[in-house]
């Protein structure tokens, strides 16, 4: 499982001209699932993200968590995180999980994030989505398990 995390001042996801998920301060997560992923990996990553201390304290040090700043999460499924461009010019997506497994683990990931008390908005699995964000920092991390 692979997650690109961006600390944001605000973010939204739109499908067919309608905003379906929107947050203020928090994390925009682009979530990729591979065919070898398990619930253990999902839970580990969700718990890791929930506890990350990447928001600044009064001394401008990254020392506060999402919970400390009353932050929220916008989680968007992103199979292209497993695009392989080693050969040719078109990405191959053979490492991305099949849609049924990917959606199951993506939903489990969001459920686990919510179980930590976090508000989680989502995109629409499998849809063409427009994502808007105001990056905070910028702070961008890649997490894998």
Secondary structure as a PSIPRED ss2 file (coil, helix, strand):
# PSIPRED VFORMAT (PSIPRED V4.0)

   1 X C   1.000  0.000  0.000
   2 X E   0.000  0.000  1.000
   3 X E   0.000  0.000  1.000
   4 X E   0.000  0.000  1.000
   5 X E   0.000  0.000  1.000
   6 X E   0.000  0.000  1.000
   7 X E   0.000  0.000  1.000
   8 X E   0.000  0.000  1.000
   9 X E   0.000  0.000  1.000
  10 X E   0.000  0.000  1.000
  11 X E   0.000  0.000  1.000
  12 X E   0.000  0.000  1.000
  13 X E   0.000  0.000  1.000
  14 X E   0.000  0.000  1.000
  15 X E   0.000  0.000  1.000
  16 X C   1.000  0.000  0.000
  17 X C   1.000  0.000  0.000
  18 X E   0.000  0.000  1.000
  19 X E   0.000  0.000  1.000
  20 X E   0.000  0.000  1.000
  21 X E   0.000  0.000  1.000
  22 X E   0.000  0.000  1.000
  23 X E   0.000  0.000  1.000
  24 X C   1.000  0.000  0.000
  25 X C   1.000  0.000  0.000
  26 X E   0.000  0.000  1.000
  27 X E   0.000  0.000  1.000
  28 X E   0.000  0.000  1.000
  29 X E   0.000  0.000  1.000
  30 X E   0.000  0.000  1.000
  31 X E   0.000  0.000  1.000
  32 X E   0.000  0.000  1.000
  33 X C   1.000  0.000  0.000
  34 X E   0.000  0.000  1.000
  35 X C   1.000  0.000  0.000
  36 X C   1.000  0.000  0.000
  37 X C   1.000  0.000  0.000
  38 X C   1.000  0.000  0.000
  39 X H   0.000  1.000  0.000
  40 X H   0.000  1.000  0.000
  41 X H   0.000  1.000  0.000
  42 X H   0.000  1.000  0.000
  43 X H   0.000  1.000  0.000
  44 X H   0.000  1.000  0.000
  45 X H   0.000  1.000  0.000
  46 X H   0.000  1.000  0.000
  47 X H   0.000  1.000  0.000
  48 X H   0.000  1.000  0.000
  49 X H   0.000  1.000  0.000
  50 X H   0.000  1.000  0.000
  51 X H   0.000  1.000  0.000
  52 X C   1.000  0.000  0.000
  53 X E   0.000  0.000  1.000
  54 X E   0.000  0.000  1.000
  55 X E   0.000  0.000  1.000
  56 X E   0.000  0.000  1.000
  57 X C   1.000  0.000  0.000
  58 X C   1.000  0.000  0.000
  59 X C   1.000  0.000  0.000
  60 X C   1.000  0.000  0.000
  61 X C   1.000  0.000  0.000
  62 X E   0.000  0.000  1.000
  63 X E   0.000  0.000  1.000
  64 X E   0.000  0.000  1.000
  65 X E   0.000  0.000  1.000
  66 X C   1.000  0.000  0.000
  67 X H   0.000  1.000  0.000
  68 X H   0.000  1.000  0.000
  69 X H   0.000  1.000  0.000
  70 X C   1.000  0.000  0.000
  71 X C   1.000  0.000  0.000
  72 X E   0.000  0.000  1.000
  73 X E   0.000  0.000  1.000
  74 X E   0.000  0.000  1.000
  75 X E   0.000  0.000  1.000
  76 X E   0.000  0.000  1.000
  77 X E   0.000  0.000  1.000
  78 X C   1.000  0.000  0.000
  79 X H   0.000  1.000  0.000
  80 X H   0.000  1.000  0.000
  81 X H   0.000  1.000  0.000
  82 X H   0.000  1.000  0.000
  83 X C   1.000  0.000  0.000
  84 X E   0.000  0.000  1.000
  85 X C   1.000  0.000  0.000
  86 X C   1.000  0.000  0.000
  87 X C   1.000  0.000  0.000
  88 X C   1.000  0.000  0.000
  89 X C   1.000  0.000  0.000
  90 X C   1.000  0.000  0.000
  91 X C   1.000  0.000  0.000
  92 X E   0.000  0.000  1.000
  93 X C   1.000  0.000  0.000
  94 X C   1.000  0.000  0.000
  95 X C   1.000  0.000  0.000
  96 X E   0.000  0.000  1.000
  97 X C   1.000  0.000  0.000
  98 X C   1.000  0.000  0.000
  99 X H   0.000  1.000  0.000
 100 X H   0.000  1.000  0.000
 101 X H   0.000  1.000  0.000
 102 X H   0.000  1.000  0.000
 103 X H   0.000  1.000  0.000
 104 X H   0.000  1.000  0.000
 105 X H   0.000  1.000  0.000
 106 X H   0.000  1.000  0.000
 107 X H   0.000  1.000  0.000
 108 X H   0.000  1.000  0.000
 109 X H   0.000  1.000  0.000
 110 X H   0.000  1.000  0.000
 111 X H   0.000  1.000  0.000
 112 X H   0.000  1.000  0.000
 113 X H   0.000  1.000  0.000
 114 X H   0.000  1.000  0.000
 115 X H   0.000  1.000  0.000
 116 X C   1.000  0.000  0.000
 117 X C   1.000  0.000  0.000
 118 X C   1.000  0.000  0.000
 119 X C   1.000  0.000  0.000
 120 X E   0.000  0.000  1.000
 121 X E   0.000  0.000  1.000
 122 X E   0.000  0.000  1.000
 123 X C   1.000  0.000  0.000
 124 X C   1.000  0.000  0.000
 125 X C   1.000  0.000  0.000
 126 X C   1.000  0.000  0.000
 127 X C   1.000  0.000  0.000
 128 X C   1.000  0.000  0.000
 129 X C   1.000  0.000  0.000
 130 X E   0.000  0.000  1.000
 131 X E   0.000  0.000  1.000
 132 X E   0.000  0.000  1.000
 133 X E   0.000  0.000  1.000
 134 X E   0.000  0.000  1.000
 135 X E   0.000  0.000  1.000
 136 X E   0.000  0.000  1.000
 137 X E   0.000  0.000  1.000
 138 X E   0.000  0.000  1.000
 139 X E   0.000  0.000  1.000
 140 X E   0.000  0.000  1.000
 141 X E   0.000  0.000  1.000
 142 X E   0.000  0.000  1.000
 143 X E   0.000  0.000  1.000
 144 X E   0.000  0.000  1.000
 145 X C   1.000  0.000  0.000
